[in-house]
């Protein structure tokens, strides 16, 4: 059984640690709300860019371009993980689903983040790695990934692209989300407006379509990186909240043990005092 002084020290340590966790929780939730306000989705832009396919001539629905006509090339699977601490379970979910998808389709695995690299090395799978997402470099990192993917597609080394990333439905609920990036959704010939069938293009239809895909990939990567960072902050808050509950349970156990030991010590001292009085009499 622990000494009373040791139990008192443990209680003090528990109290200090609980205070630190409360501060970290406040910081995490503040960062979450700031990030939530900063992140903007581009659904409207994507719909506008997608609608531009409709102005292409009707006979260009089957454009032979590496970004549109993917053929039977090797698929690509992208996994977005976090480099920050306290997010092991969420990173594991992302990597597990991405590796399962890559192995099931014999795809090339692309990992964002150092922690994802470590997990992938444990699975002993081949992959291409990129640095973890940083708030101040998120845009440039998204463009770097976009340029890599486009380069691989133009060299016909990659085909369909799917991305797995953490997504925060709310600050208390996170899940892994997947998105098919390539091939892009383009309107069929029947869906094209007959009024636009005689559109005059200064560039070839293939160049116009590939540039639209180029723009959409860059914006989508930027959006996904922001949503992933938001999920990181939410997952950190949840982890700290769970740690706070565990500390509260531990505090109750320590208090019970402390008072029990203290009462036993008082009872023993009283018995010794009475025994000593009897001896002196």
C-alpha positions as CSV (number, residue, x, y, z in Angstrom):
1,X,0.0,0.0,0.0
2,X,1.3,3.5,-0.8
3,X,2.3,5.9,1.9
4,X,0.0,8.8,2.7
5,X,2.6,11.3,1.5
6,X,2.9,9.4,-1.9
7,X,-0.9,9.5,-2.3
8,X,-0.9,13.2,-1.6
9,X,1.8,13.7,-4.2
10,X,-0.1,11.7,-6.8
11,X,-3.3,13.7,-6.1
12,X,-1.4,16.9,-6.6
13,X,0.2,15.6,-9.8
14,X,-3.3,14.5,-11.1
15,X,-4.7,18.0,-10.3
16,X,-1.9,19.8,-12.2
17,X,-2.2,17.4,-15.2
18,X,-5.9,18.0,-15.3
19,X,-5.4,21.7,-15.4
20,X,-2.9,21.4,-18.3
21,X,-5.4,19.2,-20.2
22,X,-8.1,21.8,-19.7
23,X,-5.8,24.5,-21.2
24,X,-5.0,22.3,-24.1
25,X,-8.7,21.6,-24.7
26,X,-9.4,25.3,-24.8
27,X,-6.5,25.8,-27.3
28,X,-7.7,22.9,-29.5
29,X,-11.3,24.1,-29.6
30,X,-10.2,27.7,-30.3
31,X,-7.9,26.5,-33.2
32,X,-10.8,24.4,-34.5
33,X,-13.2,27.3,-34.7
34,X,-10.6,29.6,-36.3
35,X,-9.7,26.9,-38.9
36,X,-13.4,26.3,-39.5
37,X,-13.9,29.9,-40.4
38,X,-10.9,30.0,-42.7
39,X,-11.7,26.9,-44.7
40,X,-13.8,27.6,-47.8
41,X,-15.2,24.9,-50.0
42,X,-15.4,25.4,-53.7
43,X,-18.4,23.4,-54.7
44,X,-19.8,26.3,-56.8
45,X,-16.5,26.7,-58.6
46,X,-16.3,23.0,-59.3
47,X,-19.9,23.1,-60.8
48,X,-18.9,26.0,-62.9
49,X,-15.7,24.4,-64.1
50,X,-17.6,21.2,-64.8
51,X,-20.2,23.0,-66.8
52,X,-17.5,24.4,-69.0
53,X,-17.2,20.9,-70.5
54,X,-20.7,21.4,-71.9
55,X,-19.3,24.2,-74.3
56,X,-16.9,21.7,-75.9
57,X,-18.1,20.5,-79.3
58,X,-20.4,17.5,-79.3
59,X,-17.9,15.4,-81.2
60,X,-15.3,15.9,-78.4
61,X,-17.1,13.9,-75.7
62,X,-14.5,11.1,-76.1
63,X,-11.4,13.3,-76.1
64,X,-8.2,11.3,-76.3
65,X,-6.1,13.0,-73.7
66,X,-4.1,11.4,-70.8
67,X,-6.1,13.3,-68.2
68,X,-9.4,12.2,-69.6
69,X,-8.8,8.9,-71.3
70,X,-7.2,7.0,-68.5
71,X,-7.3,3.6,-70.3
72,X,-6.1,0.7,-68.3
73,X,-3.2,2.5,-66.5
74,X,-2.2,1.8,-62.9
75,X,-4.6,3.5,-60.5
76,X,-3.4,5.8,-57.8
77,X,-4.5,6.0,-54.1
78,X,-3.7,9.0,-52.0
79,X,-3.7,8.8,-48.2
80,X,-3.7,12.1,-46.2
81,X,-2.3,11.7,-42.6
82,X,-1.3,14.0,-39.8
83,X,2.1,14.7,-38.3
84,X,0.7,16.0,-35.0
85,X,0.4,13.9,-31.9
86,X,-2.6,12.3,-30.3
87,X,-4.1,11.2,-33.7
88,X,-2.8,7.7,-34.0
89,X,-6.2,6.0,-34.4
90,X,-7.4,8.4,-37.1
91,X,-4.1,8.0,-39.0
92,X,-4.4,4.3,-38.7
93,X,-7.9,4.3,-40.2
94,X,-6.8,6.4,-43.2
95,X,-3.8,4.2,-43.9
96,X,-5.6,0.9,-43.4
97,X,-8.4,1.9,-45.9
98,X,-5.9,3.3,-48.4
99,X,-3.7,0.2,-48.3
100,X,-6.7,-2.0,-48.6
101,X,-7.8,0.0,-51.7
102,X,-4.3,0.0,-53.2
103,X,-3.8,-3.8,-52.7
104,X,-7.3,-4.6,-54.0
105,X,-6.7,-2.7,-57.3
106,X,-2.9,-3.1,-57.6
107,X,-2.6,0.7,-57.3
108,X,0.3,3.0,-56.6
109,X,0.1,4.4,-53.0
110,X,0.9,8.1,-52.3
111,X,1.1,9.1,-48.7
112,X,1.0,12.6,-47.2
113,X,2.5,13.0,-43.8
114,X,5.4,11.4,-41.8
115,X,3.2,9.3,-39.5
116,X,1.5,7.8,-42.6
117,X,5.0,6.8,-43.8
118,X,5.8,5.0,-40.6
119,X,2.5,3.0,-40.6
120,X,3.0,2.1,-44.3
121,X,6.5,0.9,-43.6
122,X,5.1,-1.4,-40.9
123,X,2.8,-2.9,-43.5
124,X,5.8,-3.3,-45.8
125,X,4.2,-1.7,-48.9
126,X,5.8,0.5,-51.5
127,X,4.7,4.1,-51.6
128,X,5.6,7.7,-52.7
129,X,5.8,10.1,-49.7
130,X,5.1,13.9,-49.4
131,X,5.6,16.1,-46.3
132,X,2.8,16.5,-43.8
133,X,0.4,19.4,-44.2
134,X,1.4,22.8,-42.7
135,X,-1.1,25.7,-42.4
136,X,1.3,28.3,-43.8
137,X,2.2,26.1,-46.8
138,X,-1.1,24.3,-47.5
139,X,-1.6,26.0,-50.8
140,X,1.9,25.3,-52.2
141,X,1.7,21.7,-50.9
142,X,-1.6,21.2,-52.7
143,X,-0.1,22.6,-55.9
144,X,3.0,20.4,-55.5
145,X,0.8,17.3,-55.2
146,X,-1.3,18.5,-58.2
147,X,1.7,18.9,-60.4
148,X,3.1,15.5,-59.4
149,X,-0.2,13.8,-60.2
150,X,-0.7,15.6,-63.5
151,X,2.9,14.8,-64.5
152,X,2.4,11.1,-63.8
153,X,-0.9,11.2,-65.7
154,X,0.7,12.9,-68.8
155,X,3.5,10.4,-68.7
156,X,0.8,7.7,-68.6
157,X,2.2,6.2,-65.4
158,X,-1.1,6.6,-63.4
159,X,-4.7,6.1,-64.2
160,X,-7.8,6.7,-61.9
161,X,-7.0,8.6,-58.7
162,X,-8.8,8.1,-55.4
163,X,-8.0,10.0,-52.2
164,X,-8.6,9.1,-48.5
165,X,-8.6,11.8,-45.9
166,X,-9.9,12.5,-42.3
167,X,-13.1,14.5,-42.2
168,X,-14.7,16.3,-39.3
169,X,-18.5,16.0,-39.4
170,X,-18.4,18.0,-36.1
171,X,-15.9,18.7,-33.4
172,X,-17.0,15.4,-31.7
173,X,-17.3,13.2,-34.7
174,X,-14.6,12.4,-37.3
175,X,-14.5,9.8,-40.0
176,X,-12.4,8.8,-43.0
177,X,-13.8,10.1,-46.3
178,X,-12.9,9.0,-49.8
179,X,-13.2,10.9,-53.1
180,X,-12.7,9.8,-56.7
181,X,-10.7,12.5,-58.4
182,X,-10.0,11.0,-61.8
183,X,-11.6,10.3,-64.2
184,X,-13.5,13.6,-63.9
185,X,-17.3,13.7,-64.4
186,X,-18.0,15.1,-67.8
187,X,-21.4,15.4,-69.5
188,X,-22.3,12.9,-72.1
189,X,-23.0,13.9,-75.7
190,X,-26.7,13.7,-75.1
191,X,-26.4,16.1,-72.1
192,X,-24.7,18.8,-74.1
193,X,-26.7,21.8,-75.2
194,X,-27.4,21.7,-79.0
195,X,-27.0,25.5,-78.9
196,X,-23.3,25.0,-78.0
197,X,-22.6,22.4,-80.6
198,X,-20.9,25.0,-82.9
199,X,-18.7,26.5,-80.2
200,X,-15.5,27.9,-81.6
201,X,-12.4,27.1,-79.5
202,X,-9.1,28.9,-79.9
203,X,-7.3,25.9,-78.4
204,X,-8.0,22.3,-79.0
205,X,-10.8,20.6,-77.1
206,X,-8.2,18.3,-75.5
207,X,-6.2,21.2,-74.2
208,X,-9.2,23.0,-72.8
209,X,-10.5,19.9,-71.1
210,X,-7.1,19.0,-69.6
211,X,-6.7,22.5,-68.3
212,X,-10.1,22.3,-66.6
213,X,-9.1,19.1,-64.9
214,X,-5.7,20.7,-63.9
215,X,-7.6,23.5,-62.2
216,X,-10.1,21.2,-60.5
217,X,-7.4,18.9,-59.1
218,X,-5.4,21.8,-57.6
219,X,-8.5,23.3,-55.9
220,X,-9.7,20.0,-54.7
221,X,-6.3,19.1,-53.1
222,X,-6.3,22.5,-51.4
223,X,-9.8,21.9,-50.0
224,X,-9.0,18.4,-48.9
225,X,-5.9,19.5,-47.1
226,X,-7.9,22.1,-45.2
227,X,-10.6,19.6,-44.2
228,X,-7.9,17.2,-43.0
229,X,-6.4,19.8,-40.8
230,X,-9.8,20.6,-39.4
231,X,-10.3,16.9,-38.6
232,X,-6.9,16.8,-36.9
233,X,-7.9,19.6,-34.5
234,X,-11.3,18.0,-33.8
235,X,-9.7,14.6,-33.1
236,X,-7.2,16.3,-30.8
237,X,-10.0,17.9,-28.8
238,X,-11.8,14.5,-28.5
239,X,-8.6,12.8,-27.4
240,X,-8.0,15.4,-24.7
241,X,-11.6,15.2,-23.6
242,X,-11.3,11.4,-23.1
243,X,-8.0,11.9,-21.3
244,X,-9.8,14.4,-19.0
245,X,-12.5,11.9,-18.1
246,X,-9.8,9.2,-17.4
247,X,-8.0,11.6,-15.1
248,X,-11.3,12.4,-13.3
249,X,-11.8,8.7,-12.7
250,X,-8.2,8.3,-11.5
251,X,-8.7,11.3,-9.2
252,X,-11.7,9.6,-7.6
253,X,-9.7,6.4,-7.0
254,X,-6.8,8.3,-5.5
255,X,-9.1,10.3,-3.2
256,X,-10.8,7.1,-2.0
257,X,-7.4,5.4,-1.5
258,X,-6.1,8.6,0.3
259,X,-9.0,8.9,2.7
260,X,-9.0,5.1,3.4
261,X,-5.3,5.2,4.2
262,X,-5.7,8.3,6.3
263,X,-8.5,6.8,8.3
264,X,-6.5,3.6,8.8
265,X,-3.5,5.7,10.0
266,X,-5.7,7.6,12.4
267,X,-7.3,4.4,13.8
268,X,-3.9,2.8,14.3
269,X,-2.5,5.9,16.1
270,X,-5.6,5.9,18.4
271,X,-5.2,2.3,19.2
272,X,-1.5,2.8,20.0
273,X,-2.3,5.7,22.2
274,X,-4.9,3.8,24.2
275,X,-2.6,0.8,24.5
276,X,0.2,3.1,25.8
277,X,-2.1,4.6,28.4
278,X,-3.1,1.1,29.6
279,X,0.6,0.2,29.9
280,X,1.4,3.3,31.9
281,X,-1.5,2.7,34.3
